[in-house]
Structure formats: C-alpha cells, structure tokens
C-alpha cells in the first residue's frame, strides 16, 4: 500500500489518503473528517478542493485507474507478444489482489458505488483514465493478432473475453473461493485454454505462459 507523499498538493494528498484509508479500513471509512485527519487538515479542505465527497470519490476512481494502467503498462515488451499479453494478465491479477478495495471501487462493487460519477458516465472505465487502462490490454491483443498467433479478428472483443476471464478469477480469489494454489490449478490452464480457443497451438501457448510467469517472478 502506498503512503501519502507530504510533498503533494492538499488536493492530491486527500486523494492519496482516501485510497490508503479505503484499502486499510474499507469504504465505510471514506468520510471527510477521517480523510482530513489523515493528512492533518480541516474538513473544509474536502469541500474547498472537491466541492464535496462525490467529486473526491470520482478523483479516487481516476487515480486508481491511473495506477492500474501504470502497473499493467510496466510489462516490458519482448519478442514474444503472446508472453507479453499473458504477463499483462498476471500483472492485472497482482494489482487486483494487492489492492482489493481499490479494485472493487473500480468495478462499482463497494458501497461508494458509481452514482458518484459525472452525468453520462456509466462506469469508471468510461472515464479517460479507464479508457487508457483498457487500451493497454487492447494494444497487447493487437500485437498478438499481428503475429498470427491467434485468428485475425477485432482486438477489443478479444480483450473483453480476456478481461472477463481474469476478472472472474480475481473475484473468486478475493472471496476465498479459490485459494492461493489456484494460480496453477485454475488460472494457468484457463489462460492456455483461452489462447488455444482463439487460435494458438497448445504447445506455443504453454511456452509463452511459462515465459510470462518467469518474467513476473524476476
């Protein structure tokens, strides 16, 4: 969990503190007084900088999405785009399981809800930061399609299939339905089966996944 950088502006410190409190104490603790106390300022700071809690919660979502994109974008590209795509999936799972409360916030699975979003924005992923975060996955899929490892097709639907599978695994792991060995028992064969279904060979998919796991472990 990140700490709050004292060098940040008051506005940014409030957002950073909110994400720390969210992860540490849960969504019920996201209150103006609590956050102000966390950084040693007055409750009025929330209203001065955000006009109220809804805009602060929106800012939390934006920052969470930016951090998510930063983490998944941190996968170093190699000459095996399939391994890079699978490494990105592992990075996705790492981020989600290391930041479970933030992850729930980004998918509207907390009491904070998505009713704090601007009018016309249905989910956090419709925000500019959400579009950018999803573009990391879409770009990785496009690289794989260009190599011919999977059948020629639109990248976005493929990315959504991968997202659906990974998101489902993450939620089951968060709730304890899948225990830690589930990565080897569930996630690994699921990833291989998905890639084979999209057109890759099992042997090549297994080789790329082994490379992805090795890369994330190093």
Backbone bond lengths (Angstrom), bond angles and torsions (degrees), N, CA, C in turn:
res aa  C-N    CA-C-N  psi(-1)  N-CA   C-N-CA  omega(-1)  CA-C   N-CA-C  phi
1 X - - - 1.458 - - 1.523 109.74 -
2 X 1.320 117.50 131.45 1.454 120.78 179.58 1.521 110.71 -71.90
3 X 1.334 115.42 148.21 1.459 119.94 172.54 1.523 108.30 -91.70
4 X 1.325 116.44 171.79 1.460 121.20 -179.13 1.522 108.70 -89.93
5 X 1.319 116.46 121.26 1.461 122.52 179.97 1.527 109.28 -75.70
6 X 1.329 116.51 117.36 1.463 121.15 -177.42 1.519 112.44 -65.66
7 X 1.335 117.61 -17.27 1.463 120.73 -178.87 1.527 112.65 -79.96
8 X 1.317 117.39 -10.52 1.463 121.02 -179.82 1.521 110.84 -71.43
9 X 1.330 115.60 161.54 1.461 120.42 173.44 1.521 109.15 -66.44
10 X 1.330 116.43 162.77 1.471 119.96 178.97 1.518 110.65 -57.81
11 X 1.327 116.93 -41.54 1.463 120.95 -179.83 1.528 110.75 -60.27
12 X 1.319 116.46 -48.48 1.465 119.89 -179.06 1.528 111.81 -69.06
13 X 1.332 116.74 -33.22 1.470 119.21 177.72 1.522 110.98 -67.17
14 X 1.322 117.13 -35.25 1.467 119.86 177.16 1.525 110.67 -63.70
15 X 1.325 116.49 -42.38 1.466 120.07 178.79 1.528 110.14 -65.38
16 X 1.325 116.39 -46.47 1.466 120.12 179.63 1.522 111.00 -61.68
17 X 1.331 116.49 -42.00 1.466 120.55 179.03 1.520 110.75 -64.75
18 X 1.328 116.32 -38.88 1.465 120.21 179.68 1.525 111.02 -61.39
19 X 1.328 116.91 -39.87 1.459 119.75 179.58 1.523 111.46 -71.20
20 X 1.321 117.26 -34.31 1.468 120.63 175.21 1.528 110.10 -64.49
21 X 1.336 115.87 -47.85 1.471 120.81 -179.36 1.525 110.45 -63.96
22 X 1.320 116.85 -40.98 1.467 120.80 178.96 1.520 110.44 -57.31
23 X 1.323 116.83 -47.90 1.465 120.59 -177.25 1.522 111.38 -69.81
24 X 1.315 116.23 -36.22 1.464 120.99 -175.56 1.520 112.91 -79.98
25 X 1.333 116.31 -42.36 1.465 120.54 -169.75 1.525 114.63 -119.63
26 X 1.336 117.84 -6.25 1.453 120.22 179.12 1.516 113.51 90.46
27 X 1.328 117.18 168.69 1.466 121.68 -174.58 1.517 114.91 -63.09
28 X 1.332 117.98 -28.09 1.469 120.09 -178.99 1.523 111.65 -64.17
29 X 1.331 117.16 -20.89 1.469 121.01 -177.76 1.523 112.84 -85.10
30 X 1.322 117.66 -4.82 1.465 120.41 -179.12 1.523 108.98 -78.66
31 X 1.315 115.16 87.21 1.462 123.56 179.56 1.522 108.65 -133.22
32 X 1.325 115.83 149.95 1.465 120.60 -176.01 1.524 111.89 -55.82
33 X 1.317 117.27 -44.80 1.467 120.39 -177.36 1.526 111.20 -64.14
34 X 1.313 116.36 -42.91 1.466 120.49 -179.63 1.521 111.18 -62.42
35 X 1.327 116.21 -45.49 1.460 120.12 -177.01 1.517 111.45 -68.53
36 X 1.328 116.51 -39.83 1.463 120.11 178.06 1.525 110.23 -62.12
37 X 1.330 116.27 -43.05 1.455 120.23 178.92 1.515 112.25 -64.64
38 X 1.313 116.48 -31.28 1.465 121.36 -178.75 1.531 111.64 -62.71
39 X 1.339 116.66 -33.52 1.471 119.13 -178.11 1.527 112.03 -112.21
40 X 1.340 116.92 7.25 1.452 120.56 175.60 1.511 115.02 72.04
41 X 1.326 116.42 41.21 1.459 120.51 177.25 1.518 108.76 -129.34
42 X 1.325 117.26 -178.35 1.459 120.73 -178.75 1.522 110.80 -89.24
43 X 1.321 115.10 159.28 1.464 120.46 177.78 1.520 111.44 -58.84
44 X 1.317 116.72 -31.53 1.463 120.50 -178.76 1.521 112.14 -61.32
45 X 1.330 117.51 -21.49 1.466 119.96 -179.82 1.523 111.20 -60.00
46 X 1.336 116.20 -35.55 1.468 119.99 178.46 1.521 110.40 -61.54
47 X 1.314 116.80 -41.57 1.464 121.13 -177.33 1.527 111.20 -78.95
48 X 1.331 116.57 -32.16 1.463 120.28 177.65 1.522 111.15 -65.07
49 X 1.316 116.59 -42.62 1.465 120.78 -173.98 1.526 114.03 -93.38
50 X 1.327 117.08 -23.58 1.466 119.31 -175.61 1.523 113.98 -126.59
51 X 1.319 117.51 -12.28 1.459 119.72 -178.09 1.515 113.16 77.42
52 X 1.325 117.53 -0.50 1.464 121.50 -179.53 1.514 110.97 144.64
53 X 1.322 115.66 176.97 1.457 120.96 -175.32 1.533 114.31 -67.14
54 X 1.346 120.25 -36.18 1.469 118.42 -178.94 1.527 113.51 -55.42
55 X 1.320 117.60 -44.57 1.461 120.12 -179.80 1.532 111.80 -69.88
56 X 1.318 116.47 -31.60 1.464 119.22 176.08 1.523 110.07 -66.57
57 X 1.319 116.53 -41.70 1.468 120.21 179.22 1.528 110.30 -65.72
58 X 1.333 116.55 -38.41 1.468 119.35 174.62 1.527 110.15 -59.91
59 X 1.333 116.36 -42.64 1.469 120.37 178.93 1.526 110.78 -63.64
60 X 1.331 117.40 -35.75 1.462 120.84 175.80 1.525 110.43 -61.62
61 X 1.331 116.03 -43.59 1.458 119.98 179.47 1.525 110.54 -62.44
62 X 1.319 116.23 -44.00 1.466 120.22 -179.11 1.530 110.88 -62.20
63 X 1.322 116.38 -44.30 1.459 119.94 179.95 1.528 110.82 -67.46
64 X 1.326 117.20 -39.74 1.456 120.25 177.76 1.515 111.82 -61.30
65 X 1.324 116.82 -42.44 1.462 120.97 178.34 1.522 111.25 -65.54
66 X 1.329 116.40 -39.06 1.466 120.08 178.43 1.526 110.50 -63.49
67 X 1.321 116.62 -40.44 1.470 120.25 178.28 1.524 110.72 -67.22
68 X 1.321 115.71 -39.36 1.463 120.47 178.11 1.528 109.93 -60.44
69 X 1.341 116.35 -47.42 1.465 120.54 179.58 1.519 111.12 -62.44
70 X 1.320 116.27 -41.07 1.465 120.59 179.55 1.526 110.91 -60.67
71 X 1.327 116.65 -41.38 1.464 120.21 -177.85 1.527 111.15 -68.54
72 X 1.319 117.43 -47.08 1.466 119.70 -177.89 1.528 111.30 -72.13
73 X 1.323 116.75 -30.97 1.463 120.35 178.12 1.533 111.21 -72.63
74 X 1.312 116.28 -13.06 1.457 120.89 -179.73 1.515 113.90 -74.75
75 X 1.331 118.16 -4.35 1.465 121.11 176.12 1.526 108.27 -69.72
76 X 1.315 116.99 118.39 1.468 121.03 -177.98 1.526 110.16 -73.40
77 X 1.334 118.01 127.74 1.465 120.39 -179.80 1.526 111.82 -66.94
78 X 1.315 115.37 143.46 1.465 121.92 177.50 1.523 108.51 -125.58
79 X 1.325 116.53 -171.21 1.461 119.63 177.46 1.524 111.70 -85.81
80 X 1.332 117.16 8.90 1.469 122.29 176.54 1.530 108.66 -122.10
81 X 1.339 117.52 89.09 1.466 120.22 -178.44 1.527 113.93 -58.11
82 X 1.336 117.26 -30.03 1.464 119.20 178.30 1.527 110.19 -66.89
83 X 1.326 117.15 -42.45 1.465 120.43 176.91 1.520 110.36 -62.54
84 X 1.334 116.39 -38.02 1.466 120.05 179.28 1.523 111.12 -66.11
85 X 1.331 116.67 -41.05 1.465 120.88 177.41 1.525 110.38 -61.34
86 X 1.315 116.68 -45.71 1.462 120.59 -179.40 1.527 111.28 -68.63
87 X 1.328 117.43 -35.23 1.466 120.50 175.68 1.524 110.00 -64.40
88 X 1.336 116.02 -35.74 1.460 119.73 175.81 1.518 111.68 -63.47
89 X 1.337 116.38 -37.24 1.458 119.89 176.53 1.516 111.84 -64.97
90 X 1.324 116.29 -38.82 1.465 119.97 176.71 1.526 110.69 -66.62
91 X 1.336 116.41 -39.20 1.465 120.40 177.47 1.530 110.56 -63.37
92 X 1.320 116.18 -38.37 1.469 121.89 176.18 1.528 109.40 -57.22
93 X 1.327 115.87 -50.32 1.457 119.75 -179.32 1.514 112.57 -62.93
94 X 1.340 116.60 -38.91 1.461 120.68 177.83 1.528 110.55 -58.75
95 X 1.323 115.05 -49.89 1.467 119.51 -177.21 1.523 110.60 -60.79
96 X 1.324 115.90 -46.13 1.462 120.20 -176.98 1.524 111.78 -62.65
97 X 1.319 117.04 -45.06 1.463 120.32 -176.04 1.523 112.44 -76.98
98 X 1.329 117.02 -22.26 1.464 120.38 175.24 1.526 111.93 -83.33
99 X 1.326 116.40 -21.03 1.472 122.09 -177.99 1.529 110.12 -132.15
100 X 1.329 117.93 59.88 1.468 120.15 -171.73 1.523 114.80 -61.38
101 X 1.332 117.62 -38.65 1.464 118.81 -179.59 1.529 111.08 -69.58
102 X 1.322 116.45 -41.15 1.457 119.45 176.93 1.522 110.28 -62.75
103 X 1.322 116.56 -41.48 1.461 120.87 -179.99 1.523 110.39 -60.48
104 X 1.318 116.14 -44.05 1.463 119.44 178.47 1.526 110.79 -62.28
105 X 1.324 116.52 -39.60 1.463 120.47 178.08 1.525 110.72 -59.61
106 X 1.321 116.81 -43.29 1.459 120.98 -176.08 1.520 112.58 -68.01
107 X 1.318 117.13 -19.22 1.464 120.09 178.35 1.529 112.26 -111.01
108 X 1.333 116.41 16.50 1.462 119.81 176.28 1.507 113.73 66.94
109 X 1.340 117.07 29.72 1.462 120.81 -175.55 1.523 112.87 -105.00
110 X 1.333 117.59 21.72 1.457 121.40 178.00 1.520 109.59 -123.62
111 X 1.330 115.39 171.63 1.460 120.34 177.93 1.523 112.00 -67.30
112 X 1.333 116.75 -15.70 1.462 119.13 178.18 1.524 110.28 -68.57
113 X 1.335 116.07 -33.45 1.451 121.08 171.92 1.514 114.40 67.33
114 X 1.335 115.60 175.52 1.460 122.00 179.57 1.522 111.43 -99.33
115 X 1.333 117.01 5.53 1.459 119.33 178.80 1.527 111.29 -72.70
116 X 1.338 117.28 -4.91 1.463 121.05 178.66 1.523 111.65 -89.97
117 X 1.320 117.48 0.25 1.455 121.03 -178.59 1.525 111.07 -79.41
118 X 1.341 117.14 158.08 1.468 119.89 178.13 1.525 110.95 -61.46
119 X 1.303 116.49 156.13 1.464 121.04 178.94 1.525 109.67 -59.22
120 X 1.327 115.68 134.08 1.451 120.63 179.51 1.519 114.31 90.33
121 X 1.336 117.65 -5.74 1.467 121.59 177.90 1.522 107.80 -105.06
122 X 1.333 116.56 112.36 1.464 120.76 -172.17 1.522 113.01 -78.74
123 X 1.319 117.09 -38.90 1.465 121.14 -178.16 1.527 109.11 -138.72
124 X 1.332 117.45 162.49 1.468 119.10 176.12 1.525 112.80 -56.56
125 X 1.331 116.43 -27.72 1.463 120.01 -176.72 1.521 112.44 -74.32
126 X 1.329 117.60 -8.73 1.461 121.17 174.01 1.526 111.74 -86.37
127 X 1.330 117.27 -11.89 1.457 120.69 174.41 1.528 109.22 -68.99
128 X 1.315 117.03 159.36 1.471 120.05 -179.35 1.521 111.48 -55.94
129 X 1.340 116.19 -39.56 1.461 120.10 179.48 1.521 111.91 -66.89
130 X 1.326 117.08 -32.89 1.452 120.90 177.65 1.516 111.87 -70.45
131 X 1.326 115.86 -42.30 1.465 120.61 177.18 1.526 109.78 -60.62
132 X 1.326 116.15 -41.38 1.466 120.26 178.94 1.526 110.80 -64.62
133 X 1.334 117.10 -42.56 1.464 120.54 -179.71 1.526 111.17 -61.65
134 X 1.327 116.79 -42.88 1.463 120.05 179.66 1.525 111.80 -69.38
135 X 1.329 116.52 -28.63 1.465 119.82 -178.99 1.526 111.59 -64.01
136 X 1.329 116.99 -25.13 1.468 120.43 177.62 1.523 109.54 -61.97
137 X 1.327 116.27 -45.77 1.460 121.35 179.74 1.527 110.95 -68.40
138 X 1.325 116.72 -44.39 1.467 120.24 -179.19 1.529 110.48 -60.72
139 X 1.319 116.87 -43.03 1.469 120.47 179.57 1.525 111.28 -63.21
140 X 1.330 116.55 -38.89 1.463 120.29 178.58 1.524 110.83 -64.75
141 X 1.328 116.39 -39.62 1.469 120.52 177.63 1.525 110.33 -65.63
142 X 1.325 117.14 -41.59 1.469 120.79 179.57 1.525 111.04 -58.70
143 X 1.325 116.95 -40.02 1.469 120.29 178.48 1.524 110.98 -61.97
144 X 1.331 116.30 -40.49 1.467 119.99 -179.63 1.526 110.33 -66.93
145 X 1.324 117.00 -42.83 1.471 120.83 179.51 1.524 110.34 -60.95
146 X 1.327 116.32 -40.63 1.469 120.67 -178.55 1.521 112.23 -63.21
147 X 1.327 117.78 -27.55 1.471 120.78 179.46 1.521 112.36 -80.26
148 X 1.329 117.51 -13.61 1.451 121.13 -177.61 1.514 113.83 83.61
149 X 1.331 116.94 8.49 1.470 119.85 -179.76 1.525 111.85 -68.19
150 X 1.323 117.51 -30.13 1.467 120.81 174.24 1.524 108.08 -125.64
151 X 1.308 116.58 164.43 1.457 121.28 -175.36 1.532 111.46 -60.60
152 X 1.333 118.31 146.56 1.465 120.90 176.17 1.530 110.04 -61.05
153 X 1.304 117.14 126.91 1.459 122.67 -178.08 1.520 109.09 -168.11
154 X 1.321 115.84 169.93 1.457 120.18 178.03 1.528 109.76 -66.74
155 X 1.317 116.00 136.02 1.464 120.10 -175.33 1.524 113.23 -72.59
156 X 1.331 117.18 -35.99 1.469 119.07 -174.37 1.526 112.94 -63.37
157 X 1.349 119.93 -46.26 1.467 118.42 176.76 1.530 112.92 -61.30
158 X 1.327 117.02 -36.02 1.464 119.94 177.46 1.524 109.86 -64.87
159 X 1.328 115.94 -43.84 1.465 120.18 178.22 1.523 110.84 -59.83
160 X 1.330 116.66 -38.25 1.463 120.64 179.90 1.522 111.13 -67.61
161 X 1.331 117.19 -37.15 1.465 119.97 175.79 1.534 110.68 -62.37
162 X 1.324 115.86 -44.66 1.465 120.26 179.46 1.522 110.33 -64.37
163 X 1.330 115.98 -42.39 1.465 120.75 178.20 1.523 110.75 -60.62
164 X 1.326 117.05 -42.94 1.467 121.16 -178.97 1.524 110.90 -61.26
165 X 1.327 116.40 -44.24 1.464 120.15 -179.45 1.526 111.23 -66.55
166 X 1.320 116.35 -44.61 1.467 120.26 -177.79 1.520 111.11 -68.05
167 X 1.325 116.19 -42.37 1.468 121.14 179.40 1.529 110.38 -61.15
168 X 1.321 116.49 -42.64 1.459 119.75 179.01 1.516 111.83 -62.31
169 X 1.323 116.80 -43.42 1.466 120.49 178.22 1.523 110.61 -61.62
170 X 1.334 116.28 -44.98 1.466 121.00 -178.00 1.523 110.93 -60.33
171 X 1.325 117.29 -46.11 1.466 119.89 -178.53 1.525 111.36 -64.66
172 X 1.323 117.19 -39.46 1.463 120.04 177.95 1.529 110.84 -65.94
173 X 1.322 116.62 -37.00 1.467 119.92 177.47 1.521 110.94 -68.26
174 X 1.334 116.99 -39.05 1.464 120.98 -179.89 1.523 111.94 -63.46
175 X 1.314 116.43 -36.50 1.460 120.29 -177.22 1.526 112.70 -86.23
176 X 1.339 116.93 -2.66 1.453 120.51 179.18 1.510 114.11 85.65
177 X 1.335 116.97 1.94 1.465 119.79 179.03 1.526 110.13 -66.22
178 X 1.339 115.44 -34.83 1.463 121.27 173.81 1.518 107.08 -113.44
179 X 1.333 117.18 124.85 1.461 119.93 -179.25 1.531 109.79 -85.79
180 X 1.340 118.69 173.27 1.468 121.37 -175.71 1.524 115.90 -49.33
181 X 1.347 120.47 -39.20 1.464 118.28 177.82 1.527 113.24 -62.91
182 X 1.324 116.52 -8.33 1.456 120.46 -178.76 1.512 113.93 -58.91
183 X 1.337 117.29 -22.58 1.462 119.22 178.34 1.519 109.97 -60.02
184 X 1.326 116.49 -45.15 1.460 120.54 179.42 1.522 111.99 -79.48
185 X 1.323 116.64 -36.94 1.462 120.61 -173.94 1.526 113.32 -81.73
186 X 1.337 116.73 -26.67 1.465 120.67 -173.96 1.522 112.16 -122.21
187 X 1.325 116.75 -56.32 1.458 120.68 -172.37 1.525 112.33 -64.46
188 X 1.326 117.01 -43.69 1.466 120.44 -177.29 1.527 111.63 -63.35
189 X 1.339 119.50 -54.62 1.467 118.10 178.77 1.522 112.80 -64.46
190 X 1.342 117.77 -32.25 1.463 119.92 178.03 1.525 110.70 -63.19
191 X 1.333 116.34 -43.29 1.463 120.38 179.87 1.525 110.90 -63.38
192 X 1.329 116.36 -43.13 1.462 119.77 -179.99 1.523 110.58 -65.03
193 X 1.330 116.93 -45.65 1.463 120.37 -179.75 1.524 111.44 -61.36
194 X 1.336 116.55 -38.23 1.464 120.14 179.71 1.526 110.40 -66.06
195 X 1.324 117.04 -44.38 1.465 119.73 -179.46 1.528 111.44 -66.36
196 X 1.332 116.79 -39.71 1.468 120.11 177.31 1.524 109.90 -63.92
197 X 1.317 116.83 -41.04 1.458 120.39 177.71 1.516 112.74 -62.41
198 X 1.329 116.28 -29.21 1.465 120.94 179.22 1.526 112.26 -83.14
199 X 1.351 116.24 -8.37 1.460 118.27 174.21 1.508 116.51 127.07
200 X 1.327 118.98 -6.03 1.460 120.74 179.47 1.526 109.74 -78.67
201 X 1.336 117.04 164.42 1.459 120.02 172.95 1.524 108.65 -87.23
202 X 1.309 116.38 151.88 1.462 119.81 -178.12 1.533 111.08 -62.60
203 X 1.317 116.61 -41.47 1.465 118.97 -177.71 1.531 110.82 -63.08
204 X 1.323 117.01 -44.47 1.467 119.67 -178.90 1.531 110.74 -69.08
205 X 1.329 116.53 -37.75 1.467 119.52 178.32 1.524 110.55 -63.57
206 X 1.322 116.52 -42.47 1.469 120.40 179.06 1.527 110.91 -63.57
207 X 1.330 116.24 -40.53 1.462 119.80 179.99 1.538 110.72 -65.62
208 X 1.316 116.54 -42.47 1.467 120.31 179.55 1.523 111.25 -66.67
209 X 1.324 116.76 -39.05 1.463 119.48 179.84 1.526 110.71 -66.83
210 X 1.322 116.85 -38.75 1.468 119.65 177.11 1.526 110.27 -61.18
211 X 1.329 116.34 -39.50 1.465 120.42 178.17 1.523 110.83 -66.43
212 X 1.335 116.54 -38.33 1.468 120.89 179.48 1.522 111.11 -65.06
213 X 1.324 116.45 -44.62 1.470 120.78 179.71 1.526 110.21 -63.08
214 X 1.322 116.46 -41.69 1.469 120.56 178.86 1.524 110.68 -63.37
215 X 1.335 116.40 -40.94 1.466 120.55 -179.08 1.520 111.51 -64.69
216 X 1.337 117.47 -40.30 1.471 120.27 -179.06 1.520 111.42 -73.04
217 X 1.325 116.99 -24.24 1.462 120.28 -179.01 1.528 112.21 -82.93
218 X 1.329 116.11 -17.78 1.472 119.49 -175.71 1.526 112.17 -84.14
